[in-house]
Amino acid sequence: MNQTLISGDIGGTKTLLQLASFSHEKKSHEFTHRYNSRDYTSFNDILNNFLSKTSAANTINHPVAACFAIAGPIVAQRTKLTNLPWQVDAVDISTTFSIPNVKLINDFEAVALAVESLPPSDLVSLQAGNPQAQSMRVVLGAGTGMGVAWLTWQGNRYVPLSTEAGHMDFAPSNKLQIGLLEALQNKFTHVSVERVLSGSGLTRIFKYLQINSVTPPESTPINLDEDSGAAISQLAQEHDHPIAIQSLELFAEIYGAYAGNLALAGLCRNGVYIAGGIAPKIIDTLRSGGFMRAFSDKGRFSMLMHDIPVYVITNPKASLLGAEHEAQQLAQTKLRSMPE
């Protein structure tokens, strides 16, 4: 039986939508389109545009199920995006677009769903460790914000648990980081991990170091927009800009320490997976040593930390893959419940 499904990865920066046709669980057709989220006033505007494009192509049937991975907490199948003023409601989408089965999931819950199906080519190992089958896993990643999801073994498979752990307090570990925290407290009062580990967080680190770094400053300070993480990475990697290099190194140290804290909190002996848009672009910095030193620097538990595998997910569509998997499950569950 042919089934048409929609999956989506909805974030503060981009929205990626995919419509695919499946026959006996095998994909026979696919159409994908990327949108700049901030160019639209609502998600429904994007979905309407997308369905218009697929309808114009006239190649596949109307979707029977849809799953959208969203950067924000899902409550009663409704959410407000953390970094956009969008309200998204599964029932509203189902009614407005005549899609019988619609489900919203957290974006990092979707990444977690994709972990089992990722090939080795989509993973860069930072630490091989000593993995223990069926033990806890954690997926985290910096991008527009900081996302986190657990993976716990239940029955015969891993089940994802969404969180908002990116909004935990930032915990500095040395004098430089304490100074950064104090500077951010003057602006935000509460300083979450996301205020530091995100594209805008990298920008805040750069601006702080321009004022406080022991590295000799450039002759003219660089003025950056609020979220200039990509520009800072380019300054470091292509122009050897000293403050940009130091910013990436500090970012990696804070990232590693936070990943280690999550690994301890869940005792994640079967893997820590670093996702998000930033990690693959700064992979050389993450592999240079500072990330893993901070990850393992846990006092009496440092030896345990060396046994935990750590990977970077390089597939930029991991969240979309997880949403597609959930859309398939949604359609199959509905099909099984229908009377013969």
C-alpha positions in Angstrom: 0.0 0.0 0.0 1.4 3.4 -1.0 1.5 6.0 1.7 2.5 9.7 1.5 4.1 11.2 4.6 5.5 14.6 5.6 8.4 15.1 7.9 9.9 18.4 9.0 12.8 19.9 11.0 11.6 23.3 12.3 14.1 25.6 13.9 14.7 29.2 14.7 17.0 29.6 11.7 15.8 27.1 9.1 12.8 24.8 8.4 13.4 21.7 6.3 10.3 19.9 5.0 10.1 16.6 3.2 7.3 14.8 1.5 7.9 11.1 0.6 5.9 8.2 -0.7 6.4 4.8 0.8 5.5 1.4 -0.5 5.9 -1.6 1.8 8.2 0.7 4.0 10.5 1.4 1.1 10.8 5.0 -0.1 9.7 5.4 -3.8 9.6 9.2 -4.1 10.9 12.2 -2.2 10.6 16.0 -2.4 12.6 18.2 0.0 12.7 22.0 0.4 14.5 24.4 2.8 13.1 27.6 4.1 14.5 30.5 6.1 12.3 30.4 9.2 12.5 34.1 9.9 11.1 35.0 6.5 7.7 33.7 7.5 5.2 34.8 10.2 4.0 31.3 11.0 4.8 27.7 10.3 1.4 27.3 8.6 2.6 29.8 6.0 5.6 27.6 5.2 3.6 24.4 5.1 1.0 26.0 2.8 3.8 27.0 0.5 5.4 23.6 0.6 2.1 21.8 -0.1 1.5 24.1 -3.0 4.9 23.2 -4.5 4.2 19.5 -4.1 0.7 19.8 -5.5 2.0 21.7 -8.5 4.5 18.9 -9.2 1.4 16.5 -9.2 3.6 13.5 -8.5 2.4 12.0 -5.2 -0.8 11.7 -3.2 -2.0 13.8 -0.3 -0.2 12.9 2.9 -1.8 10.6 5.4 0.5 11.4 8.3 3.1 14.0 9.3 5.6 14.5 12.0 7.4 17.7 12.7 10.5 18.0 14.9 10.4 21.4 16.6 13.0 23.4 18.6 10.9 23.9 21.7 9.0 22.0 24.4 5.9 20.1 23.3 2.9 20.3 25.6 -0.4 18.6 24.7 0.8 18.6 21.0 1.2 22.4 21.0 4.4 24.4 21.3 5.9 27.9 21.0 9.3 27.9 19.4 12.1 29.0 21.8 13.7 31.3 19.3 10.7 32.4 17.1 7.3 33.8 18.0 5.5 30.9 16.3 2.7 28.9 17.8 2.4 25.4 16.3 -0.5 23.1 17.0 -0.9 19.6 15.7 -4.7 19.6 15.7 -4.7 22.9 13.9 -2.3 21.6 11.2 -4.4 18.4 10.8 -7.6 20.5 10.4 -6.2 23.2 8.2 -4.4 20.9 5.8 -6.6 17.8 6.0 -3.8 15.6 7.2 -5.4 12.8 9.3 -2.5 12.1 11.6 -0.1 14.8 12.8 2.4 14.6 15.6 4.9 17.2 17.0 8.1 16.1 18.7 11.1 17.9 20.1 13.9 18.4 17.6 16.4 16.5 19.7 14.0 13.8 20.4 14.0 13.4 16.6 17.8 13.4 16.4 17.8 10.7 19.1 15.4 8.6 17.0 17.8 8.8 14.1 20.9 7.6 16.1 20.3 3.9 15.6 20.0 4.2 11.8 23.0 6.5 11.2 25.8 4.7 9.3 29.4 5.0 10.6 30.2 7.5 7.8 27.8 10.0 9.6 29.8 9.8 12.8 33.2 11.2 13.8 34.7 9.6 16.9 36.2 11.9 19.5 36.6 9.0 22.0 36.1 5.3 21.3 35.6 4.5 25.0 34.3 1.1 26.1 30.6 1.1 25.1 28.1 -1.0 27.1 25.2 -2.2 25.1 21.7 -1.1 26.3 23.1 1.5 28.6 21.9 5.1 28.5 22.8 7.5 25.7 22.6 11.3 25.4 22.3 13.5 22.3 23.1 17.2 22.5 23.9 19.9 20.1 24.5 23.6 19.8 23.0 25.5 16.9 20.5 28.4 17.1 20.0 27.1 20.7 21.1 24.0 22.7 19.1 20.8 22.4 19.4 17.7 24.6 17.6 14.3 24.6 18.2 11.1 26.5 18.0 7.6 25.0 16.9 4.9 27.4 16.6 1.2 26.6 13.1 -0.1 27.0 12.0 -3.6 26.0 14.0 -4.3 22.8 14.8 -0.7 21.6 16.0 2.7 22.6 13.2 5.2 23.5 14.0 9.0 23.3 13.2 11.4 26.2 13.0 15.0 25.3 14.4 17.6 27.7 15.1 21.4 28.0 18.5 20.8 29.6 19.9 23.6 27.4 18.4 26.0 29.9 20.3 24.7 32.8 22.7 27.1 34.5 26.0 27.7 32.9 28.7 26.3 35.2 32.1 28.0 34.7 35.2 26.0 35.6 38.0 28.5 35.6 38.7 32.2 36.1 38.2 33.2 32.4 34.8 31.4 32.3 33.8 33.0 35.6 34.5 36.4 34.1 32.4 35.5 31.1 29.5 34.4 33.4 29.7 37.7 35.3 29.6 39.7 32.1 26.6 37.8 30.9 24.8 38.0 34.2 24.9 41.8 33.9 22.9 41.4 30.6 20.7 38.4 31.2 20.6 37.9 35.1 20.1 34.1 34.5 22.7 32.6 32.3 21.7 29.3 30.8 24.0 26.9 28.9 22.3 28.0 25.7 23.4 31.6 26.3 27.0 30.3 25.8 26.7 27.2 23.7 24.9 28.4 20.6 25.6 30.6 17.5 24.8 33.7 19.5 26.7 32.3 22.5 29.9 32.0 20.4 29.4 35.6 19.4 29.1 36.6 23.1 32.3 34.7 23.8 34.1 36.6 21.0 32.9 40.0 22.1 33.9 39.2 25.7 37.4 38.1 24.6 37.8 41.2 22.5 37.6 43.2 25.7 39.2 40.8 28.1 41.7 38.6 26.2 45.4 38.5 27.0 45.9 38.0 23.2 47.0 41.3 21.6 43.8 42.8 20.0 43.5 43.6 16.4 43.9 47.3 15.5 40.2 47.7 15.0 37.6 45.8 17.0 35.2 43.7 14.9 31.5 44.5 15.3 29.3 41.5 14.8 25.6 40.8 14.7 24.0 38.9 17.5 24.4 35.5 15.9 27.7 35.5 14.0 29.0 32.1 14.9 29.6 31.2 11.2 31.6 34.4 10.7 33.7 33.8 13.8 34.5 30.2 12.6 35.5 31.6 9.3 37.8 34.2 10.9 39.5 31.5 12.9 39.8 28.8 10.2 40.6 31.0 7.1 42.2 34.1 8.6 43.9 32.8 11.7 42.3 35.6 13.7 43.7 35.2 17.3 40.5 36.2 19.1 38.4 34.0 16.9 40.7 31.1 17.5 40.6 31.6 21.2 36.8 31.9 21.1 36.5 28.5 19.4 38.8 27.0 21.9 36.9 28.4 24.9 33.6 27.4 23.2 34.9 23.8 22.8 36.1 23.6 26.5 32.7 24.8 27.8 31.0 22.4 25.3 33.1 19.4 26.5 32.5 20.2 30.2 28.7 20.4 29.6 28.7 17.2 27.6 30.6 15.5 30.4 28.1 16.7 33.0 25.2 15.2 30.9 27.1 12.0 30.5 27.5 11.8 34.3 23.9 12.7 35.0 22.6 9.9 32.8 25.6 7.5 33.3 25.7 7.3 29.5 28.0 4.3 29.0 26.7 3.6 25.5 27.5 7.0 24.0 27.4 10.7 23.9 26.3 12.1 20.5 27.1 15.7 19.6 24.7 17.0 17.0 23.6 20.5 16.0 24.8 22.8 13.2 28.0 24.0 14.8 29.9 20.9 15.8 30.6 19.6 12.2 31.9 23.0 11.2 34.4 23.2 14.0 35.4 19.5 14.0 39.1 20.3 14.0 38.8 22.4 17.1 36.7 19.7 18.8 39.4 17.1 18.0 42.3 19.2 19.1 42.0 18.1 22.7 40.3 20.9 24.7 36.8 19.4 24.3 37.8 15.9 25.6 40.0 17.2 28.4 37.1 19.2 29.7 34.7 16.3 29.2 36.9 14.0 31.3 37.9 16.5 34.0 35.4 15.2 36.6 37.7 14.6 39.6 37.2 11.2 41.1 35.1 10.1 38.1 37.7 11.1 35.5 38.6 7.4 34.8 34.9 6.5 34.2 34.7 9.4 31.7 37.4 7.8 29.5 35.1 4.7 29.1 32.2 6.7 27.5 32.2 6.8 23.7 31.8 10.3 22.2 30.8 11.0 18.6 30.0 14.0 16.5 27.0 13.5 14.1 27.9 15.0 10.8 24.6 14.3 9.0 22.8 17.7 8.8 19.4 15.9 8.3 19.5 13.7 11.4 16.5 15.5 12.9 14.5 15.1 9.6 15.4 11.4 9.5 14.0 11.0 13.1 10.8 12.8 12.2 10.4 10.7 9.1 10.8 7.5 11.2 8.1 8.8 13.6 5.8 9.7 10.7 6.1 6.1 9.4 5.4 4.7 12.9 2.3 7.0 13.1 1.0 5.8 9.8 1.6 2.1 10.5 -0.1 2.4 13.9 -3.1 4.0 12.4 -3.2 1.3 9.6 -3.0 -1.5 12.2 -5.9 -0.1 14.1 -8.2 0.0 11.1 -10.8 -2.8 10.9 -10.1 -5.4 8.2 
